[in-house]
Amino acid sequence: MREATVLRIIMSEFHISGAELSRQSGVSYQQISKFRGGNEISRANFVKIVNALPEQARRWYLSLVFNVTLDSEPSFKLKTLKLKFHLEQLLKQLGVEISESPPTESTDDIAVLQEQIDELKEMLSQLKNQDLF
């Protein structure tokens, strides 16, 4: 579930704990934990969680989930978060675990992430050609 993956990334980037988000949103910690794990939650709880995020976190979250740019010029970190999201999706398809480490503001990091994404795409392509998928 895209929304859950993005929420984990945003919470990591903004150092927001599940307990803190629960207090701010009024949604139980268990419901937030289930949502972060990929389970469905009610639309009302989803809205409460999103509204409880700090302004910049909320803007980035909505940008990533709905693939839109809310600012006239997307920030470096938002681009990095988008790359991290796509990398996480590819790793998930391959069944590879990824550690939670927030992106840093370095063009080298973006280049490394892009290379990793390209390599994973190539691996997926090769696996599909071998009829493993």
C-alpha positions, 0 to 999 in steps of 0.5 A: 500500500503506497500510503503506508510506505510513504507514511513510514518514510515521512515519519522517519524523515521528520522523526515522528514516533507512532506514539506522537502521531497517535497523540496528535491525531487521536487515532490509536497507536495500534491503528497507526501501527497496523496502517504503517504495516500495510493494513487498511484503516477507515477514511476518517482515521486516514484523514486524522493521521494526515492532518496531524502531520506537521505542515511540511510533512503533510505537504510532502506526504500528499505530494508523494502519495498523489504524485503531485507537486504542491510547491512551485519548485519541488525541494531537494529532499522531496525528490530524494524521498520520491527516489527512496519510495521507488527504491523501496517499492523495487526492493519489496518486489525483490523481497529485500529488506531495507534499513530506515535511514533518512536521506541527506542533502547531497547530490551524490546521494541522489545519484547513488539512489538513482543508480540503485533504482536502475540496477534493480530495474535491470535485475527485475527485467532479467528475472522477468525474462527468466520467467521467475515472475 
